[in-house]
């Protein structure tokens, strides 16, 4: 593929993606296309298949059928590590930070893995000046510099989520997948997540899974709604908020929650 055709290709393209575990279908003929720099949200009730889709994109799961393309290149059968090297980074619903390490140590490790500085075991970590400087720059960009030397476990949960985003960005992704970045974050701290997302490099394509509709509607240019492993609809925030089918899905979930 030429550089011109790669630039013209969608940043992420999913074609007829399917995944089942026996009789349970977690991805039912999903099609999704995100242009470079998209700010796209993926929403749906619990069990809709949102995280399963992210796992298919990142290589945690292998599809039963269909394919995944990054910048026009098929990556369906690549490993998680290979997809990361090609520019896919993600965060998780529950953060996977090294809570006993400091903030800068967490980010340092991510950069060292990307640059392979971590394989130069005969050199001390302090000798990797370029890695340390990049880690500090990343923390400054996310307003985390004051927390650099604090153990992660001492940070409020909202700031821990920011550290996880810093680690994902340290991988210099083309495609950033944010799996419920506001989950567990007090509503008073949601603005921290939104501010960071709003300042991301416009060339990074971002797909966010989120239950907080305030976050979704303030972030997304387009929204895809999933139900039972399939795409129900896709549209602008205005179109989605006016869609009676979407309202019925969320109203039904709210009623079930009240009964439970």
CORMO-V344473 format. One record per residue. N is the residue number from 1. SS is DSSP state (~ for helix, > for strand, _ for the rest). PHI is phi in degrees with one decimal (NA if undefined). Layout:
[[N;SS;PHI] [N;SS;PHI]]
This chain:
[[1;_;NA] [2;_;-75.5] [3;~;-61.1] [4;~;-64.6] [5;~;-68.5] [6;~;-65.0] [7;~;-66.0] [8;~;-81.0] [9;_;-71.6] [10;_;-59.4] [11;_;-62.8] [12;>;-135.2] [13;>;-135.7] [14;>;-115.0] [15;>;-122.2] [16;>;49.0] [17;>;-77.6] [18;>;-135.0] [19;>;-151.9] [20;>;-135.3] [21;>;-116.6] [22;_;64.7] [23;_;-85.2] [24;>;-90.8] [25;>;-99.3] [26;>;-99.5] [27;>;-141.4] [28;>;-116.6] [29;>;54.8] [30;>;-84.8] [31;>;-124.5] [32;>;-154.2] [33;>;-135.3] [34;>;-117.5] [35;_;-71.9] [36;_;-57.3] [37;_;82.9] [38;_;-62.7] [39;>;-120.9] [40;>;-121.5] [41;>;-112.1] [42;>;-120.1] [43;>;-127.6] [44;_;158.0] [45;_;-67.1] [46;_;-56.0] [47;_;82.6] [48;_;-73.8] [49;_;104.3] [50;~;-65.9] [51;~;-68.2] [52;~;-60.2] [53;~;-64.0] [54;~;-61.0] [55;~;-64.3] [56;~;-72.0] [57;~;-67.8] [58;~;-88.3] [59;_;95.0] [60;_;-64.0] [61;_;-113.0] [62;_;-104.2] [63;_;-71.8] [64;_;-77.2] [65;>;-161.2] [66;>;91.8] [67;>;-144.6] [68;>;-123.0] [69;>;-125.5] [70;>;-118.3] [71;_;51.7] [72;_;85.8] [73;>;-94.6] [74;>;-71.1] [75;_;-123.6] [76;_;-51.9] [77;_;-104.1] [78;_;-79.5] [79;_;-72.9] [80;~;-58.3] [81;~;-63.2] [82;~;-65.9] [83;~;-68.7] [84;~;-60.9] [85;~;-63.6] [86;_;-86.3] [87;_;116.0] [88;>;-103.5] [89;>;-132.3] [90;>;-145.1] [91;_;-114.1] [92;_;-122.9] [93;_;-58.2] [94;_;-112.4] [95;_;-62.5] [96;_;-119.0] [97;_;-79.9] [98;_;-84.9] [99;_;-67.6] [100;_;-83.3] [101;_;-92.4] [102;>;-75.2] [103;~;-59.1] [104;~;-67.2] [105;~;-65.5] [106;~;-61.2] [107;~;-70.7] [108;~;-55.7] [109;~;-62.5] [110;~;-66.0] [111;~;-68.5] [112;~;-62.5] [113;~;-67.1] [114;~;-65.5] [115;~;-90.6] [116;_;66.2] [117;~;-64.9] [118;~;-65.9] [119;~;-87.3] [120;_;-91.5] [121;_;-67.5] [122;_;-79.5] [123;_;-107.8] [124;_;-72.5] [125;~;-59.1] [126;~;-65.9] [127;~;-81.9] [128;_;-86.5] [129;~;-61.3] [130;~;-63.3] [131;~;-67.5] [132;~;-62.9] [133;~;-64.5] [134;~;-66.1] [135;~;-62.1] [136;~;-64.2] [137;~;-61.4] [138;~;-65.3] [139;~;-67.4] [140;~;-63.7] [141;~;-63.8] [142;_;-104.3] [143;_;57.1] [144;_;-113.0] [145;~;-60.7] [146;~;-66.8] [147;~;-99.2] [148;_;-53.3] [149;_;-99.1] [150;_;-89.7] [151;>;-60.6] [152;~;-55.7] [153;~;-62.9] [154;~;-86.5] [155;_;-84.8] [156;_;-58.0] [157;~;-60.1] [158;~;-60.2] [159;~;-75.2] [160;~;-62.3] [161;~;-63.3] [162;~;-65.8] [163;~;-62.3] [164;~;-63.4] [165;~;-65.3] [166;~;-59.7] [167;~;-65.1] [168;~;-63.0] [169;~;-70.2] [170;~;-64.2] [171;_;-82.0] [172;_;52.7] [173;_;-76.6] [174;_;-86.3] [175;>;-124.9] [176;>;-113.8] [177;>;-109.3] [178;>;-108.5] [179;>;-94.0] [180;_;51.2] [181;_;-63.1] [182;_;-93.6] [183;_;-62.7] [184;_;80.2] [185;_;-88.3] [186;_;-55.9] [187;~;-57.0] [188;~;-69.7] [189;~;-109.6] [190;~;-57.1] [191;~;-61.1] [192;~;-62.9] [193;~;-64.5] [194;~;-63.7] [195;~;-63.8] [196;~;-64.3] [197;~;-61.7] [198;~;-66.5] [199;_;-95.7] [200;_;-63.8] [201;_;-51.9] [202;_;-63.2] [203;_;-79.9] [204;_;-77.9] [205;>;-86.2] [206;>;-122.1] [207;>;-117.5] [208;>;-118.1] [209;>;-100.6] [210;_;-157.6] [211;_;-91.6] [212;_;-76.1] [213;~;-67.5] [214;~;-64.2] [215;~;-62.6] [216;~;-59.2] [217;~;-72.9] [218;~;-83.5] [219;~;-97.4] [220;_;-82.7] [221;_;-85.9] [222;>;-139.7] [223;>;-132.4] [224;>;-109.8] [225;>;-107.6] [226;>;-111.1] [227;>;-143.1] [228;_;53.8] [229;_;81.0] [230;>;-125.9] [231;>;-79.9] [232;>;-81.6] [233;>;-165.9] [234;>;-143.1] [235;>;-179.4] [236;_;-73.7] [237;~;-54.5] [238;~;-64.8] [239;~;-66.8] [240;~;-68.2] [241;~;-66.5] [242;_;-94.3] [243;_;-80.2] [244;~;-64.9] [245;~;-64.7] [246;~;-66.8] [247;~;-60.5] [248;~;-64.6] [249;~;-60.8] [250;~;-75.4] [251;~;-65.7] [252;~;-61.6] [253;~;-66.5] [254;~;-63.5] [255;~;-65.6] [256;~;-64.2] [257;~;-60.8] [258;~;-66.9] [259;~;-66.3] [260;_;-69.5]]
